[in-house]
Amino acid sequence: MRYMVAELLFKATKAWYEDGRICILLSDKKEIRFPVGLNEKLNKATPDQLNNIEIICGGTGLHWSDLDEDLSVTGIMEGRFSA
Protein backbone atom coordinates (compact mmCIF):
# COMPACT_ATOMS: atom_id res chain seq x y z
CA MET A 1 0.00 0.00 0.00
CA ARG A 2 1.29 3.44 -0.89
CA TYR A 3 0.97 6.42 1.43
CA MET A 4 1.60 10.11 1.02
CA VAL A 5 4.19 11.47 3.44
CA ALA A 6 1.53 13.78 4.90
CA GLU A 7 -0.68 10.77 5.71
CA LEU A 8 2.14 9.25 7.71
CA LEU A 9 2.94 12.51 9.51
CA PHE A 10 -0.51 13.89 10.33
CA LYS A 11 -2.70 11.49 12.30
CA ALA A 12 -5.60 12.54 14.50
CA THR A 13 -5.74 11.19 18.04
CA LYS A 14 -8.73 13.24 19.20
CA ALA A 15 -11.39 15.38 17.50
CA TRP A 16 -14.16 17.55 18.94
CA TYR A 17 -16.43 20.52 18.23
CA GLU A 18 -15.95 23.75 20.18
CA ASP A 19 -17.23 27.31 19.67
CA GLY A 20 -18.04 26.99 15.97
CA ARG A 21 -14.84 25.10 15.12
CA ILE A 22 -13.75 21.53 14.57
CA CYS A 23 -10.67 20.85 16.69
CA ILE A 24 -8.19 18.07 16.01
CA LEU A 25 -5.32 16.90 18.19
CA LEU A 26 -2.56 15.32 16.11
CA SER A 27 -0.25 12.52 17.18
CA ASP A 28 2.66 14.99 17.43
CA LYS A 29 0.60 17.00 19.98
CA LYS A 30 -0.14 19.86 17.55
CA GLU A 31 -3.71 21.06 17.47
CA ILE A 32 -5.51 22.34 14.39
CA ARG A 33 -8.92 24.02 14.20
CA PHE A 34 -11.15 25.17 11.40
CA PRO A 35 -14.52 26.93 11.33
CA VAL A 36 -17.49 24.72 10.45
CA GLY A 37 -18.58 27.40 7.98
CA LEU A 38 -15.90 26.15 5.57
CA ASN A 39 -17.90 22.96 4.97
CA GLU A 40 -21.53 23.08 3.79
CA LYS A 41 -22.70 19.97 5.66
CA LEU A 42 -20.95 20.90 8.89
CA ASN A 43 -22.24 24.47 8.66
CA LYS A 44 -25.87 23.23 8.65
CA ALA A 45 -25.38 20.71 11.48
CA THR A 46 -26.44 20.90 15.11
CA PRO A 47 -23.83 20.96 17.91
CA ASP A 48 -24.75 17.34 18.80
CA GLN A 49 -24.17 16.25 15.19
CA LEU A 50 -20.88 18.15 15.06
CA ASN A 51 -19.66 16.50 18.26
CA ASN A 52 -20.38 13.03 16.88
CA ILE A 53 -16.96 12.72 15.20
CA GLU A 54 -15.29 9.37 14.57
CA ILE A 55 -11.57 9.12 13.81
CA ILE A 56 -11.19 6.65 10.93
CA CYS A 57 -8.53 5.02 8.77
CA GLY A 58 -5.88 4.83 11.46
CA GLY A 59 -6.17 8.52 12.31
CA THR A 60 -5.99 9.82 8.75
CA GLY A 61 -9.68 10.72 8.46
CA LEU A 62 -12.70 12.11 10.29
CA HIS A 63 -16.25 10.82 9.86
CA TRP A 64 -19.60 12.33 10.89
CA SER A 65 -22.10 9.45 10.58
CA ASP A 66 -25.11 11.71 11.27
CA LEU A 67 -24.11 13.91 8.33
CA ASP A 68 -22.61 11.31 5.98
CA GLU A 69 -19.47 13.45 5.79
CA ASP A 70 -15.81 12.42 5.68
CA LEU A 71 -12.71 14.61 5.66
CA SER A 72 -9.08 13.57 5.49
CA VAL A 73 -6.62 15.05 7.94
CA THR A 74 -4.24 15.69 5.03
CA GLY A 75 -7.00 17.52 3.14
CA ILE A 76 -7.74 19.68 6.16
CA MET A 77 -4.03 20.49 6.49
CA GLU A 78 -4.03 21.47 2.81
CA GLY A 79 -7.09 23.69 3.21
CA ARG A 80 -9.63 21.36 1.59
CA PHE A 81 -12.71 21.32 3.81
CA SER A 82 -15.31 19.73 1.54
CA ALA A 83 -15.57 17.00 -1.08
Z-matrix of the N, CA and C atoms (Angstrom, degrees):
N
C 1 1.430
C 2 1.525 1 109.32
N 3 1.306 2 115.94 1 136.74
C 4 1.461 3 120.75 2 -179.81
C 5 1.520 4 109.96 3 -98.92
N 6 1.313 5 116.29 4 141.71
C 7 1.456 6 122.46 5 178.51
C 8 1.525 7 109.06 6 -126.91
N 9 1.310 8 115.72 7 149.80
C 10 1.456 9 120.55 8 168.81
C 11 1.518 10 106.91 9 -79.52
N 12 1.323 11 117.19 10 150.28
C 13 1.459 12 120.71 11 179.11
C 14 1.525 13 110.11 12 -57.25
N 15 1.332 14 117.57 13 -40.76
C 16 1.465 15 121.05 14 -179.67
C 17 1.520 16 111.16 15 -59.99
N 18 1.329 17 118.30 16 -36.36
C 19 1.470 18 121.02 17 179.43
C 20 1.519 19 111.18 18 -66.09
N 21 1.296 20 117.23 19 -30.40
C 22 1.457 21 120.62 20 178.96
C 23 1.526 22 111.33 21 -80.59
N 24 1.333 23 117.02 22 -28.29
C 25 1.455 24 121.47 23 -177.22
C 26 1.521 25 113.52 24 -86.27
N 27 1.326 26 117.60 25 -38.97
C 28 1.454 27 121.86 26 -172.07
C 29 1.522 28 110.62 27 -107.84
N 30 1.321 29 116.21 28 99.17
C 31 1.463 30 121.34 29 177.88
C 32 1.524 31 108.97 30 -123.68
N 33 1.322 32 115.30 31 133.54
C 34 1.459 33 120.96 32 178.93
C 35 1.520 34 110.14 33 -80.06
N 36 1.330 35 115.75 34 137.62
C 37 1.463 36 120.89 35 174.30
C 38 1.528 37 110.72 36 -112.31
N 39 1.336 38 116.44 37 -19.14
C 40 1.456 39 121.83 38 179.91
C 41 1.521 40 107.82 39 -155.94
N 42 1.332 41 116.86 40 144.74
C 43 1.465 42 121.36 41 176.63
C 44 1.518 43 108.77 42 -144.83
N 45 1.330 44 116.62 43 141.16
C 46 1.455 45 121.59 44 -178.85
C 47 1.525 46 109.93 45 -156.55
N 48 1.338 47 114.85 46 165.47
C 49 1.460 48 122.57 47 176.79
C 50 1.526 49 108.51 48 -105.23
N 51 1.349 50 115.79 49 135.48
C 52 1.460 51 120.30 50 -179.36
C 53 1.525 52 110.13 51 -154.18
N 54 1.313 53 117.34 52 123.32
C 55 1.471 54 123.06 53 173.36
C 56 1.524 55 114.07 54 50.02
N 57 1.324 56 116.71 55 48.44
C 58 1.458 57 120.47 56 176.22
C 59 1.517 58 114.71 57 80.35
N 60 1.320 59 117.74 58 9.82
C 61 1.464 60 121.65 59 -178.06
C 62 1.520 61 111.19 60 -131.95
N 63 1.318 62 114.99 61 148.52
C 64 1.459 63 121.77 62 169.00
C 65 1.523 64 106.44 63 -90.52
N 66 1.318 65 116.00 64 129.32
C 67 1.463 66 122.20 65 -177.37
C 68 1.527 67 108.49 66 -115.52
N 69 1.320 68 115.14 67 137.52
C 70 1.463 69 120.60 68 -177.57
C 71 1.529 70 108.78 69 -133.16
N 72 1.321 71 115.92 70 126.91
C 73 1.455 72 121.50 71 173.36
C 74 1.523 73 107.44 72 -97.24
N 75 1.315 74 116.24 73 124.14
C 76 1.464 75 121.53 74 -178.83
C 77 1.523 76 110.75 75 -91.22
N 78 1.301 77 115.67 76 162.87
C 79 1.464 78 121.43 77 -177.42
C 80 1.526 79 112.91 78 -63.15
N 81 1.337 80 117.46 79 -21.92
C 82 1.469 81 120.02 80 177.65
C 83 1.530 82 111.88 81 -91.36
N 84 1.342 83 116.52 82 12.79
C 85 1.460 84 125.66 83 177.01
C 86 1.524 85 113.85 84 76.57
N 87 1.331 86 118.53 85 5.07
C 88 1.462 87 121.02 86 172.85
C 89 1.523 88 107.92 87 -77.57
N 90 1.313 89 115.46 88 150.93
C 91 1.454 90 121.05 89 178.24
C 92 1.523 91 108.76 90 -121.10
N 93 1.319 92 115.82 91 134.31
C 94 1.463 93 120.15 92 175.67
C 95 1.524 94 107.89 93 -122.35
N 96 1.333 95 115.35 94 150.81
C 97 1.462 96 121.97 95 -179.49
C 98 1.519 97 108.27 96 -140.80
N 99 1.325 98 115.10 97 147.43
C 100 1.457 99 118.91 98 172.80
C 101 1.521 100 109.39 99 -145.76
N 102 1.337 101 116.55 100 147.09
C 103 1.467 102 119.71 101 -179.18
C 104 1.518 103 111.06 102 -71.07
N 105 1.347 104 116.28 103 139.20
C 106 1.457 105 120.50 104 -179.12
C 107 1.525 106 111.74 105 -62.47
N 108 1.313 107 117.77 106 -21.55
C 109 1.460 108 121.73 107 179.19
C 110 1.516 109 113.68 108 -63.16
N 111 1.316 110 118.29 109 -13.29
C 112 1.468 111 121.67 110 178.72
C 113 1.522 112 112.51 111 -80.10
N 114 1.332 113 117.49 112 -7.97
C 115 1.454 114 122.13 113 179.84
C 116 1.528 115 108.33 114 -129.42
N 117 1.320 116 117.55 115 125.31
C 118 1.462 117 122.13 116 -174.33
C 119 1.531 118 113.05 117 -58.98
N 120 1.327 119 117.24 118 -45.96
C 121 1.468 120 120.25 119 -179.42
C 122 1.523 121 111.92 120 -66.62
N 123 1.321 122 116.92 121 -43.71
C 124 1.455 123 120.45 122 179.75
C 125 1.521 124 110.50 123 -66.08
N 126 1.315 125 117.02 124 -36.81
C 127 1.462 126 121.86 125 -178.23
C 128 1.529 127 111.92 126 -63.02
N 129 1.330 128 117.60 127 -30.11
C 130 1.468 129 122.20 128 -177.97
C 131 1.529 130 112.52 129 -92.94
N 132 1.316 131 117.80 130 -0.92
C 133 1.468 132 122.00 131 -173.19
C 134 1.524 133 112.41 132 -85.87
N 135 1.323 134 114.90 133 158.95
C 136 1.463 135 121.50 134 174.25
C 137 1.533 136 109.41 135 -81.90
N 138 1.332 137 117.31 136 161.05
C 139 1.473 138 118.98 137 176.04
C 140 1.534 139 112.86 138 -56.21
N 141 1.337 140 117.96 139 -39.05
C 142 1.474 141 119.93 140 178.27
C 143 1.525 142 111.12 141 -62.59
N 144 1.329 143 117.26 142 -41.88
C 145 1.465 144 120.59 143 178.20
C 146 1.523 145 110.34 144 -65.40
N 147 1.319 146 117.11 145 -40.23
C 148 1.467 147 121.00 146 -179.23
C 149 1.524 148 111.65 147 -66.47
N 150 1.313 149 117.17 148 -33.82
C 151 1.465 150 121.01 149 179.67
C 152 1.512 151 113.10 150 -76.77
N 153 1.314 152 118.03 151 -13.76
C 154 1.465 153 121.74 152 -179.46
C 155 1.539 154 109.21 153 -86.69
N 156 1.321 155 115.46 154 68.96
C 157 1.470 156 122.76 155 -177.34
C 158 1.522 157 108.64 156 -104.07
N 159 1.323 158 115.83 157 132.79
C 160 1.468 159 121.71 158 174.63
C 161 1.527 160 108.13 159 -113.12
N 162 1.313 161 116.50 160 133.36
C 163 1.466 162 121.23 161 173.81
C 164 1.524 163 106.51 162 -86.03
N 165 1.334 164 116.36 163 125.41
C 166 1.462 165 121.36 164 -174.37
C 167 1.528 166 110.75 165 -123.79
N 168 1.318 167 114.46 166 170.37
C 169 1.473 168 122.89 167 173.91
C 170 1.528 169 112.28 168 54.27
N 171 1.313 170 115.96 169 46.77
C 172 1.458 171 119.82 170 176.50
C 173 1.511 172 114.31 171 65.48
N 174 1.341 173 116.51 172 26.20
C 175 1.460 174 120.30 173 178.46
C 176 1.517 175 114.29 174 95.33
N 177 1.324 176 117.52 175 1.39
C 178 1.464 177 119.77 176 -177.80
C 179 1.524 178 113.51 177 -92.78
N 180 1.349 179 116.85 178 -4.12
C 181 1.460 180 119.32 179 -178.97
C 182 1.510 181 112.51 180 -144.96
N 183 1.342 182 114.88 181 161.83
C 184 1.457 183 123.06 182 174.88
C 185 1.517 184 108.12 183 -121.59
N 186 1.339 185 116.07 184 142.59
C 187 1.461 186 121.04 185 -178.63
C 188 1.521 187 109.83 186 -134.21
N 189 1.333 188 115.80 187 132.55
C 190 1.461 189 123.45 188 174.08
C 191 1.524 190 106.11 189 -112.16
N 192 1.331 191 117.80 190 99.48
C 193 1.467 192 120.96 191 -175.60
C 194 1.525 193 111.53 192 -65.54
N 195 1.324 194 118.24 193 -35.81
C 196 1.464 195 121.30 194 179.19
C 197 1.525 196 112.37 195 -63.67
N 198 1.311 197 116.31 196 -25.47
C 199 1.471 198 121.61 197 -174.26
C 200 1.518 199 112.84 198 -109.72
N 201 1.338 200 117.11 199 -5.89
C 202 1.462 201 122.14 200 -174.26
C 203 1.532 202 110.31 201 52.43
N 204 1.328 203 115.33 202 51.65
C 205 1.463 204 121.74 203 -177.47
C 206 1.523 205 109.72 204 -128.55
N 207 1.317 206 116.26 205 136.26
C 208 1.458 207 123.55 206 176.74
C 209 1.516 208 108.92 207 -130.55
N 210 1.325 209 115.95 208 138.33
C 211 1.462 210 121.63 209 173.48
C 212 1.518 211 108.34 210 -133.49
N 213 1.317 212 116.22 211 142.88
C 214 1.466 213 119.65 212 175.74
C 215 1.524 214 109.06 213 -90.36
N 216 1.308 215 115.56 214 146.27
C 217 1.463 216 120.16 215 177.75
C 218 1.523 217 109.12 216 -62.95
N 219 1.321 218 117.52 217 -40.43
C 220 1.466 219 120.59 218 177.78
C 221 1.530 220 110.47 219 -60.53
N 222 1.320 221 117.07 220 -44.47
C 223 1.466 222 120.87 221 178.65
C 224 1.513 223 111.63 222 -60.11
N 225 1.321 224 116.42 223 -43.36
C 226 1.466 225 120.21 224 177.90
C 227 1.523 226 109.86 225 -60.79
N 228 1.326 227 116.68 226 -44.75
C 229 1.470 228 120.82 227 179.11
C 230 1.530 229 111.65 228 -61.82
N 231 1.341 230 115.81 229 -29.30
C 232 1.469 231 120.31 230 179.84
C 233 1.532 232 112.47 231 -90.18
N 234 1.334 233 117.01 232 0.48
C 235 1.453 234 119.92 233 177.63
C 236 1.514 235 114.75 234 87.82
N 237 1.343 236 117.42 235 16.64
C 238 1.457 237 121.75 236 176.78
C 239 1.520 238 108.30 237 -100.89
N 240 1.329 239 116.58 238 110.46
C 241 1.458 240 120.94 239 -173.42
C 242 1.517 241 114.25 240 -111.34
N 243 1.318 242 117.97 241 7.38
C 244 1.458 243 121.39 242 176.60
C 245 1.529 244 108.97 243 -150.91
N 246 1.343 245 115.02 244 165.64
C 247 1.456 246 119.90 245 -177.56
C 248 1.514 247 111.86 246 -68.71
